[in-house]
């Protein structure tokens, strides 16, 4: 039997368990939802080309949620035997009986559910033995180590391969599923110059194994990145333009997603609380969420509550058009779920038809950020302060690497002060975005 047939048989087996669990919950609750997430795979790490660790994953998590007289009970278990499920259903009902009444809790509206989920070609299983997995990680690591004599040691290579199956059903009669694959290869090395060491990494990620970059590319890219940061300098405290490379720019949009998440809206704990329908970016700036793209990392036919995912405009012409709502937060603020229980799905951020090097020319003088550290972001106020390293630019040319700096500002002003976005789109994320140039931020150095 081939791997796809195995996956289909596994899907049918898990659906039977989900359906049986729903039958049990229907006997003792008014509403219920049941989900199973099964993950199988392998994680391999190497150090100096030798095996450091091998982990096999074969996890099944069953989540049972019951609602009884506006009270909710949730139980998780990883034993899918009949008796364990029966006991878990009783535990969930007992929890609900003692829970507080919450008029806003409940399962998603029937008309929003994905009874017939769209096929997105997300699962591409392959036969890959342990030896091949080890070789992939060690080839990437050895390529980086042998690239330049200034690279003195390694933090290791890593390869992982996983298949995930999601089953979801509820008391509205929904019982749907999808499976996905994910492959990851990385390495991390340390280089030294004049007694000062720097560390950096590189990686490739895809749902399709054949679409991964080669181990040699990963190793060379890792080496190139770490060598570029050698002989870093400190800079004086200054206010200047800041250019977030596409890899780091993604984090700015993650902060936006957090700020417009329904949980933060109904709790009134976001700086964008009163900004729906208002301009928060320049007029050319747009973000579209497109969840049904074949093979993409952020694609999904439905969210964690079974709500069908649909295209929507998050930001259009600089104006915030949508919150990100699950069922509970939607009920709290009197709206409908947007299909974002569990997160966002394939954000596509507008860019100008300019390259990264052209963006540096536009900046003329300022800071390029290639690495961010720390978690100094306050979503309630929008205050932003994070450690960073990167490169100093003068007269449109990179001058030297810099480190031990902190960049700070406020996300509201940072969003409004976006100058341009280049076309070097980051594709290893559910947020597709180029490098972002912000007109001015405070840089704390020496």
N, C-alpha and C positions, 0 to 999 in steps of 0.2 A: 504494500500500500504506500502511495507517495505521500509527501509531506502535506499537501493541500487536502488530501482525503483524510489524513489524520486530524487536521484542523477542523474539518467539517464534522467528523465523528465526535470530537471533543466538544464542539459547539452544541450538537444535539444532546449530548449527555448533560451538559451544564444547564441547558434549557429545561430539561426534564426535572432537574433538581429545583430550579427556580420556580417552575410551575407547581411542583409539589409543595414548596414552601408557601406559595401564594394560597394554595388550597387550605393549608393549615391556618394561615393568618385570617382567612375569610371567616373562619368559624368563631373567632374570638375578638375581632376588631372591626371597626367601621370602615376604615381605609388602611391600605398598606402598600408598601413598595419593597421590592427585593432586588438586590443586585449581586452579581458574582464577578469578581475580577481575578482571572487566572493568569499568572506570569510564569513562563519557563525560559531558561536561558543560561548563559555562562558569562562569568567575568574572569578575565585572565590579566595578571600583572607580571611584568618582568623587571629585573634590575640587572644592568650590565649584561643583558641578553639571556640571563638565567631566570627560570621560573621563580617568582616570589610568592604568588598566591593564585589559587584557582578556586572559584566559588561557583556552585551550581544552584540555580534558582528553580524552584518548583512550588510556587505559592498559590493558594486559593483562599480568597477572602470573601466570605458571604456576609452581606449586610442586610439585616432585617429591620424595617421601620414600620411601626404600627401606630395608628391614631385611634383614640378612644375617648369620646366626649371632649374633644378639643385638647386632649393630652397626648403626648408623644413618648414612645419608648423605642430605643435603638439598641441593637445587639450585634456584635461582630463575632464571627467564629471562623476557624479554619479546618474544622472537622465536618465533612459533608455527609456523615452517616445519618440515617433516618432518625435515630434516637437523639443524636446531638441537635438536629434541626428542630425536632419536637420540643426538646427542652429549651432551646433558644427562643422559640416562639413564645413559650410560657413566660420566660424571663422578660422578654420585650413587653408583653402585656402587663406583667406585674410592675415594671418600671413606669409604664404609662399611667397605671392606676394611681401611683403616688406622685406623679409629676404635676406641676402647676398647669392650670388652664391657660391656653394661649389661643385666642380666636384666629390668629393669623397663620397657624400651622396647618399643614395638610399636603396632599399630593398635588401635582401639577394639573391644570385644567385639561380635560380630555381632548379638546380641540387643538391643543398645542403639541400633542404627543406624536412621536415618530413611529406610527404603527407599521409603516412600510419604509424602513430606512434606505436611503440612497446608497448604492455601492460606490466606494471610493478607491478601490484598489490599493489598500493600505498594507496588506499582508503578503510578504514575500519571503517565506521560509526557505532556508538552504541547508544542505548537509555540510556541516563544518566540524571536523574532528578537533580534539584538544591540541594535537600537534600543530595543525594549521593556525589555530588561534594564537598559540604561543609564538609562532614564527611571525605573524603579523605584528604583534606588539614588539618583539625583539628587533625586527627589521627597522621599524620606525625609530626605536631608541638607538640602535647602533649607527644608523645613518646620521643622526644628530651628533652622537659622540665622536664620530670620525670626521665630522665636517671641518673642524678647526681645532688647533691645539689649545686654544684659549678655553674651550669647553672642557671643564675639568672633572665633572661628575654628573650623575643622573639621579633624578627622582623617580625614574621608571617609565616604562611603556605600559599601555593598557588597551585591551580590546574587550568589547562586550557585544553580545548578541542576544536579543530577547524577542519573544512573541507574547503578546498580551491579548487576551480575549475578554470582552466586556459583554455581560448579559444583564438586561434590565427588564423587569416586569412590575406591574402594579395592578391594583384592584379595578382599574378602568378597562382591563383586558389587554393591556399592552404586554408583549413579550418579544423583545427585539435584541439583536446582538451585532457586534462587529469585531474583527480581529485586526491587529496591526503588528508590524515588525519594526525593529529599530537596531541599527548597527553603529558602533562607535569605536574610533581608534584615536589614540592620543599618545603624546610623550612630553616629558618635562625634564629640562636639563639646567645645569648651573654653569656659568662661565665666569672667568676671573681675569682681571687686568689691574696691574699696579696694586695688588693686594685687596682689591674691592670686588666682591662677587655680585652677580645679578642672576635672577632666575626667570624663566619664561616657559611657555608651553605652546602647543599647537594641537588641533584636533580636526577630525572630519566626522560627519554625522549624516545618516540617511536611513530611510525606510527600506531602501533597496541596496543590497550588498554591493552590487556591481557599480553603483553610483558613488561609493566611497572614493576619496582620493587615495592614491597609492601610499603605502608605508614610507616610501622614499620621499614623497612630497611632504608628508607630515613631519618626518625627521629634518628635512632641509628647511622647512618653514619654521620649525621650532628653533633650529640653530640660528637662522637669520634673525629671528626676533630677539633672541637673547643677546646676540653679538651687537645688535644695534643699540642696546641699552648700556653697553660697557662705557666706562668713563663718564657716567652721569654727573651732572652738576646740580647744585642748588641755585635757585634764583631768588631775587629780592621780591618782597611783597609788592604786588602791583594789580591794578585792574586792567584787563585786556580781553580781546576776543578769545574764545575757547572753541576748539574743534574736537568734537567727540568722534573718534573713528566709528565705523559702522558697528563694530563688535561691542563697543561701549555705549553707543547711541541707543541700542536696544533697551538698555536699562532705564533711559529717560521715559520711554513709552510704557515700560512696566510700571513706573511710578504713576503715569497717567491712568493706566488700567486700575491700579489700586485706588486712586482718588475718585474714580467714577463707579467703583463697585457698590452694588446695592446695600451691602452691609454697612459701609461707611456713610452712605447717604441717609438711611433711616436712623442711624445713630448720631447723625449730624457731626461726624468726625472727619470731615474733609474740607480742604480749602476751596474746593469747587462746588460746594453745596448749593449755591444759588446761581450756577453758571450754565445750566441747561438752556440751550437756545441762544447763548451769548458767545461772543468772539473770545477765544482763548489762545489762538494761534494767528499768524499772518494770514491774509485773505487767500493766498495761493495754497495753503496747507490743507491736505485731506488725508483721512484714514478710512479705509474700507475693510470690513470684516467679511471674508469670503471663506466659509467653512467647508465647502464641497469641492476642493481642488484635489485631483487625483494624486495620490502618493505623498502629499505634503505632510510635514510634521505636525501642523496644527489642525489638520482636517479631522472631522468627526461628524457622523450623521445625526447624533443626538447628544445632549449634555448629560450630566450626572443624575438628572431627574427624569430622563426620558424625553425631554422637550426637543423637538426637531430644531436643528440649527439652520439658520437662514442668513442670507446676505443682508448686511445693513451698513449704513453710513454712520461711523462713529464721529468723525469730524468732517465737515464739508465747508469749503471756503473759509476755513478758520473757525467755524462755529461748532460748538459741541452739540451733537444731535441726539445722543443716546446715553442712558445709563447702562450698566452691565448688571442685569437682575436675575436672581434665582427666584423660585416660587415664594419663599418667605419674605424676602426683601420687597418683591413686587407687591405682595399683599399688604405689607406695612405702609407703602406709600401710594397704594391705590392704582397700580399699573399692572401690566402683564409681564410674565417672565420673558426675557430676551434670549433664552437658551444659553445662558452663560454660567449655569451652575457648574463649578469646577474650573472655570477659567475662560480665556479667550481663544478664538479659533482663527488663525491666519489673518493677522493684520497686515495690510499693504499700505505703506506710507508713501505719499507722493514725493517725488524728487525732481530736481531740475536736470536737464541734459548736460551735466558738467561732470568731469572726472574729479577724483580725489585731489590730484595735483593742481587742477584748476581751482579747486576750493581753497587750497593753500595759498594760491596767488591772490584770491579774493581777500582772504584774511590778512595777508601782507605781514602782519606782526602779531604774534600771540602764541598760545599754547595748544599743542596737539595732545590729546589724552588717549593713551593706549591701554592703560590699566587703571582700575578703580579699586579702592579698598575701603572697608568699613561700611557701616549702615546708618550714616548720619542724615537720614531723610525723615522729616516730620510731615506726614500727610495731612494732619489737622491744620497746620499753619502754612505748609508748602516750603518751609525752610530746608535748604539743601546744603550739606557740608560733607565732603568725602575726601579721603586721601587719594592721591593720584600720582602717576608717573607718565612720562611721555617725551615730547620733544619741543624745543623752543624754535620758533620761526621768526626770521627777520628778512624784510625785503622779499617776501614770497618764497624763501628758501629755508629748508630745515638746517639749523645751525649745530645743535648738539642735543643729546638726551638730558632730561632733567628728572629728578626724583625728590622725595621727601617734601612734597608740597600738598596743600589742601586747597581745593576749589570750593567756593561757596556762593550762594545766591538764594533766590526764592523761585520755586518752580513756576509760579504764575508769571513772573517777569521773564524767566528763562524761555518759557513757551512763546510768549509774545515777541521775544527778541531773537527767535530763530531767523537767521539771515538766509541760509541756503542749505539744501541737502543734495549731496552728490549721488551719482548713479552706481556706486560700488555697493550693491545691495547685499546685506547679510542674509544668507538663506539657511543657516543652521539653527533656526529659531522659529517660533510661531509668530514672531514679529519681523516682517521684511522691511528693512530700513537701510538707507545709505548713511554716510557720515553727516553729522549735523554741526553746522557752524552757528554759534551763539554770539551775538554782537559784543557782549561784555559780561564778565564775571569777576569776582574777587579771587585773587590767587595769593595764598599765604605761603611765603617762603622763609628766607632768613631775615 
